[in-house]
């Protein structure tokens, strides 16, 4: 059996997330037990608690974005809303996740990858809004200081990505591949006030 490169990457991503989620969950559970004993009322423990919660949220986001998803697998909108809240808990970026109900996992994966792409356009903070109407998804990034690399964004439409792409930008080459698998295409527009991804 052979695998396309992005499917192999998804298998690797799933394995890494699976192996990390258990110890991170154990740390979180341990911190909850310490809280019950009343030994966490100090700035240091608050920092550890916040860091553990953020790590847990990021692993869940990475598993959704980069993990393996079968064609009929579903996920709940509330789960996505929860881990987005954890990932962006510092308030630098405000996330408005509008969709409700269950979603096909591959569609949810495309939405999360789109969020990671749109986030790159607002490195100094701003707002991410995710909406869905009649099957069309719109992910919008707005901020005071927009910064969008034209070569990366062109990759969303199937143009060749930069030869030396940074790991932080891998979502720009994965999103078109995921959308192609579910029979969709990516469109985007960039203006001085924001960037928008549609599929």
C-alpha positions as a Markdown table, in Angstrom:
| # | Residue | x | y | z |
|---|---|---|---|---|
| 1 | Unk | 0.0 | 0.0 | 0.0 |
| 2 | Unk | 1.3 | 3.5 | -0.8 |
| 3 | Unk | 0.3 | 6.8 | 0.8 |
| 4 | Unk | 0.2 | 10.3 | -0.6 |
| 5 | Unk | 2.7 | 12.5 | 1.2 |
| 6 | Unk | 0.0 | 14.5 | 3.0 |
| 7 | Unk | -1.7 | 11.3 | 4.2 |
| 8 | Unk | 1.7 | 10.1 | 5.6 |
| 9 | Unk | 2.0 | 13.5 | 7.3 |
| 10 | Unk | -1.4 | 13.0 | 8.8 |
| 11 | Unk | -0.5 | 9.6 | 10.1 |
| 12 | Unk | 2.6 | 11.0 | 11.7 |
| 13 | Unk | 0.6 | 13.9 | 13.1 |
| 14 | Unk | -2.0 | 11.6 | 14.6 |
| 15 | Unk | 0.7 | 9.4 | 16.2 |
| 16 | Unk | 2.5 | 12.4 | 17.8 |
| 17 | Unk | -0.7 | 13.9 | 19.1 |
| 18 | Unk | -1.9 | 10.6 | 20.4 |
| 19 | Unk | 1.3 | 10.0 | 22.3 |
| 20 | Unk | 1.4 | 13.5 | 23.8 |
| 21 | Unk | -2.3 | 13.9 | 24.8 |
| 22 | Unk | -2.0 | 11.3 | 27.5 |
| 23 | Unk | 0.9 | 12.8 | 29.5 |
| 24 | Unk | -0.5 | 16.3 | 29.1 |
| 25 | Unk | -3.8 | 15.1 | 30.3 |
| 26 | Unk | -2.1 | 13.5 | 33.3 |
| 27 | Unk | -0.4 | 16.7 | 34.2 |
| 28 | Unk | -3.7 | 18.5 | 34.0 |
| 29 | Unk | -5.4 | 15.9 | 36.2 |
| 30 | Unk | -2.5 | 16.2 | 38.7 |
| 31 | Unk | -3.0 | 20.0 | 38.8 |
| 32 | Unk | -6.7 | 19.5 | 39.5 |
| 33 | Unk | -5.9 | 17.2 | 42.4 |
| 34 | Unk | -3.5 | 19.8 | 43.8 |
| 35 | Unk | -6.2 | 22.4 | 43.5 |
| 36 | Unk | -8.5 | 20.3 | 45.6 |
| 37 | Unk | -5.9 | 20.1 | 48.3 |
| 38 | Unk | -5.6 | 23.9 | 48.3 |
| 39 | Unk | -1.9 | 24.0 | 47.4 |
| 40 | Unk | -2.1 | 25.9 | 44.1 |
| 41 | Unk | -2.8 | 29.4 | 45.4 |
| 42 | Unk | 0.4 | 31.0 | 44.2 |
| 43 | Unk | 1.6 | 32.8 | 41.0 |
| 44 | Unk | 3.9 | 29.9 | 40.0 |
| 45 | Unk | 1.1 | 27.3 | 40.1 |
| 46 | Unk | -1.2 | 29.7 | 38.2 |
| 47 | Unk | 1.5 | 29.8 | 35.5 |
| 48 | Unk | 1.8 | 26.0 | 35.4 |
| 49 | Unk | -2.0 | 25.6 | 35.2 |
| 50 | Unk | -2.3 | 28.1 | 32.4 |
| 51 | Unk | 0.6 | 26.5 | 30.5 |
| 52 | Unk | -0.9 | 23.0 | 30.8 |
| 53 | Unk | -4.3 | 24.2 | 29.7 |
| 54 | Unk | -2.8 | 25.9 | 26.7 |
| 55 | Unk | -0.7 | 22.8 | 25.8 |
| 56 | Unk | -3.8 | 20.6 | 26.0 |
| 57 | Unk | -5.7 | 23.0 | 23.7 |
| 58 | Unk | -2.9 | 23.2 | 21.2 |
| 59 | Unk | -2.5 | 19.4 | 21.0 |
| 60 | Unk | -6.3 | 19.1 | 20.3 |
| 61 | Unk | -6.0 | 21.8 | 17.6 |
| 62 | Unk | -3.0 | 20.0 | 16.0 |
| 63 | Unk | -4.8 | 16.7 | 16.1 |
| 64 | Unk | -7.7 | 18.3 | 14.2 |
| 65 | Unk | -5.6 | 20.2 | 11.7 |
| 66 | Unk | -2.8 | 17.7 | 11.0 |
| 67 | Unk | -4.2 | 14.3 | 12.1 |
| 68 | Unk | -5.8 | 11.6 | 10.0 |
| 69 | Unk | -9.6 | 11.9 | 9.3 |
| 70 | Unk | -11.8 | 9.3 | 7.7 |
| 71 | Unk | -14.5 | 10.3 | 5.2 |
| 72 | Unk | -17.5 | 9.6 | 7.5 |
| 73 | Unk | -15.9 | 10.8 | 10.8 |
| 74 | Unk | -17.7 | 13.7 | 12.6 |
| 75 | Unk | -16.8 | 16.1 | 15.3 |
| 76 | Unk | -18.8 | 18.6 | 17.3 |
| 77 | Unk | -18.6 | 22.4 | 16.9 |
| 78 | Unk | -18.4 | 22.8 | 20.6 |
| 79 | Unk | -15.2 | 20.8 | 20.8 |
| 80 | Unk | -13.6 | 23.1 | 18.3 |
| 81 | Unk | -14.9 | 26.2 | 20.1 |
| 82 | Unk | -13.4 | 24.9 | 23.3 |
| 83 | Unk | -9.9 | 24.2 | 22.1 |
| 84 | Unk | -9.8 | 27.5 | 20.1 |
| 85 | Unk | -10.7 | 29.3 | 23.3 |
| 86 | Unk | -7.8 | 27.6 | 25.0 |
| 87 | Unk | -5.3 | 28.3 | 22.2 |
| 88 | Unk | -6.1 | 32.0 | 22.0 |
| 89 | Unk | -6.7 | 32.5 | 25.7 |
| 90 | Unk | -4.1 | 35.3 | 25.9 |
| 91 | Unk | -6.5 | 37.6 | 24.2 |
| 92 | Unk | -4.1 | 38.8 | 21.5 |
| 93 | Unk | -6.4 | 37.3 | 18.9 |
| 94 | Unk | -10.2 | 37.1 | 19.5 |
| 95 | Unk | -11.9 | 34.1 | 17.8 |
| 96 | Unk | -15.6 | 34.1 | 16.9 |
| 97 | Unk | -16.6 | 30.6 | 15.9 |
| 98 | Unk | -20.1 | 30.8 | 14.6 |
| 99 | Unk | -21.0 | 27.3 | 13.3 |
| 100 | Unk | -23.0 | 24.9 | 15.5 |
| 101 | Unk | -23.8 | 21.2 | 15.5 |
| 102 | Unk | -21.8 | 18.2 | 14.2 |
| 103 | Unk | -19.4 | 18.6 | 11.3 |
| 104 | Unk | -17.7 | 16.1 | 9.0 |
| 105 | Unk | -14.2 | 15.8 | 10.4 |
| 106 | Unk | -12.5 | 16.6 | 7.0 |
| 107 | Unk | -14.6 | 19.8 | 6.7 |
| 108 | Unk | -13.6 | 20.7 | 10.3 |
| 109 | Unk | -10.0 | 20.0 | 9.4 |
| 110 | Unk | -10.2 | 22.4 | 6.5 |
| 111 | Unk | -11.7 | 25.0 | 8.7 |
| 112 | Unk | -9.0 | 24.7 | 11.3 |
| 113 | Unk | -6.3 | 24.8 | 8.7 |
| 114 | Unk | -7.9 | 27.9 | 7.3 |
| 115 | Unk | -7.8 | 29.5 | 10.7 |
| 116 | Unk | -4.1 | 28.8 | 11.0 |
| 117 | Unk | -3.6 | 30.4 | 7.5 |
| 118 | Unk | -5.7 | 33.4 | 8.4 |
| 119 | Unk | -3.9 | 33.8 | 11.7 |
| 120 | Unk | -0.6 | 34.5 | 9.8 |
| 121 | Unk | -2.1 | 37.6 | 8.3 |
| 122 | Unk | -2.6 | 39.3 | 11.8 |
| 123 | Unk | 0.8 | 38.7 | 13.6 |
| 124 | Unk | 0.2 | 41.7 | 15.8 |
| 125 | Unk | -3.3 | 40.5 | 16.9 |
| 126 | Unk | -6.8 | 41.0 | 15.7 |
| 127 | Unk | -10.0 | 39.1 | 15.2 |
| 128 | Unk | -10.7 | 35.8 | 13.5 |
| 129 | Unk | -14.3 | 35.1 | 12.5 |
| 130 | Unk | -15.5 | 31.7 | 11.2 |
| 131 | Unk | -18.9 | 31.3 | 9.7 |
| 132 | Unk | -20.8 | 28.8 | 7.5 |
| 133 | Unk | -23.9 | 29.2 | 5.5 |
| 134 | Unk | -25.4 | 26.7 | 3.1 |
| 135 | Unk | -22.2 | 24.7 | 3.0 |
| 136 | Unk | -19.9 | 27.7 | 2.3 |
| 137 | Unk | -17.3 | 28.5 | 4.9 |
| 138 | Unk | -15.8 | 31.9 | 5.4 |
| 139 | Unk | -12.8 | 32.5 | 7.6 |
| 140 | Unk | -12.0 | 36.2 | 8.1 |
| 141 | Unk | -9.0 | 37.8 | 9.8 |
| 142 | Unk | -9.1 | 41.5 | 10.6 |
| 143 | Unk | -6.5 | 43.6 | 12.4 |
| 144 | Unk | -4.8 | 47.0 | 12.5 |
| 145 | Unk | -1.5 | 45.7 | 11.0 |
| 146 | Unk | -2.2 | 43.2 | 8.3 |
| 147 | Unk | 0.8 | 41.2 | 6.9 |
| 148 | Unk | 0.2 | 38.5 | 4.2 |
| 149 | Unk | 2.9 | 36.8 | 2.2 |
| 150 | Unk | 1.7 | 36.7 | -1.4 |
| 151 | Unk | 3.6 | 33.6 | -2.2 |
| 152 | Unk | 2.2 | 31.6 | 0.7 |
| 153 | Unk | -1.4 | 32.7 | -0.1 |
| 154 | Unk | -1.0 | 31.9 | -3.8 |
| 155 | Unk | -0.3 | 28.3 | -2.7 |
| 156 | Unk | -3.9 | 28.1 | -1.5 |
| 157 | Unk | -5.0 | 28.3 | -5.1 |
| 158 | Unk | -2.6 | 25.5 | -6.2 |
| 159 | Unk | 0.3 | 27.6 | -7.3 |
| 160 | Unk | 3.8 | 26.4 | -6.2 |
| 161 | Unk | 4.6 | 27.1 | -2.6 |
| 162 | Unk | 8.0 | 28.7 | -1.8 |
| 163 | Unk | 10.7 | 26.2 | -2.1 |
| 164 | Unk | 11.9 | 26.7 | 1.5 |
| 165 | Unk | 8.6 | 26.8 | 3.4 |
| 166 | Unk | 8.8 | 27.2 | 7.2 |
| 167 | Unk | 7.2 | 24.6 | 9.5 |
| 168 | Unk | 4.9 | 27.4 | 10.8 |
| 169 | Unk | 3.5 | 27.8 | 7.3 |
| 170 | Unk | 2.8 | 24.1 | 6.5 |
| 171 | Unk | -1.0 | 24.8 | 6.6 |
| 172 | Unk | -0.7 | 26.7 | 3.4 |
| 173 | Unk | 0.2 | 23.6 | 1.4 |
| 174 | Unk | -2.0 | 21.2 | 3.4 |
| 175 | Unk | -5.2 | 23.1 | 3.1 |
| 176 | Unk | -5.5 | 22.8 | -0.7 |
| 177 | Unk | -4.7 | 19.0 | -0.5 |
| 178 | Unk | -7.5 | 18.5 | 2.1 |
| 179 | Unk | -10.0 | 20.5 | 0.1 |
| 180 | Unk | -9.2 | 18.6 | -3.0 |
| 181 | Unk | -10.0 | 15.4 | -1.2 |
| 182 | Unk | -13.5 | 16.6 | -0.3 |
| 183 | Unk | -14.1 | 18.1 | -3.7 |
| 184 | Unk | -13.8 | 21.8 | -2.8 |
| 185 | Unk | -11.6 | 24.7 | -3.8 |
| 186 | Unk | -10.1 | 27.5 | -1.9 |
| 187 | Unk | -10.7 | 31.1 | -2.7 |
| 188 | Unk | -9.2 | 34.1 | -0.8 |
| 189 | Unk | -9.0 | 37.9 | -0.9 |
| 190 | Unk | -6.8 | 40.3 | 0.9 |
| 191 | Unk | -7.4 | 43.9 | 1.6 |
| 192 | Unk | -5.7 | 46.5 | 3.7 |
| 193 | Unk | -8.2 | 45.8 | 6.5 |
| 194 | Unk | -8.3 | 42.0 | 6.4 |
| 195 | Unk | -7.9 | 38.7 | 4.8 |
| 196 | Unk | -10.6 | 36.2 | 3.9 |
| 197 | Unk | -10.6 | 32.5 | 3.0 |
| 198 | Unk | -13.6 | 30.8 | 1.4 |
| 199 | Unk | -14.3 | 27.2 | 0.5 |
